[in-house]
């Protein structure tokens, strides 16, 4: 499902380079907005506003940035968030500005929903092999996320693949259709017991318990 864009206000930034440290000391985060065919802009906003936007938007929810002196807001997506290596404080944010009517690619996060019978009744362990799906669509059609229902996984030999996902006619999935999203692995104890039984069978020449070897 596509989501409505988030929005916040920013102001033009004159300080660049190492001078931006002075901004951070006063609770201001430097922002850079760029995009093909658009003028790059150096902006700034309060750390509380930027922190909230980063937490809500991720990289696949559109963000409109209103700037004093500009006739229209900047429609964009977060592309990079620089953080302090120790405190995790936001140091800088890059926004990619995109045209509303031009298709773009995006990585959409996958969320597992439902309960697999192979987990509930057979003690299996969920293996989520894929965390995101690559898609192409118009900016306003970018899905907020993809829900994958694992309630169909009734045994250990069944899996869910990218080809099982349908995001509608407005969204093209670019990920390999044969790529596995999720499956249920047999519990480790069962796997180890199976391996042990196989080893014992080899050591006894394949004789099954309760049977006598044929006399030659």
Buried (B, 14 or more C-beta within 10 A) or exposed (E): EBBEBBEBBBBEBEBEEEEBEEBBEEEBBBBBBBBEEBEEBBBBBBBEBBBEBBEEBBBBBBBBBEBEEEEEBBBBBBBEBEEEEEEEEBBBBBBBBBBEEEBBEBBBBBEBEEEBBBBEEBEBBBEBEBEBBBBBBBBBBBBBBBEBBBEEBEEBEBBBBBEEBEBEEBBEBEBEEEEBBBBBBBBEEBEEEEEEEEEEEEEEEEEEEEEEEEEE
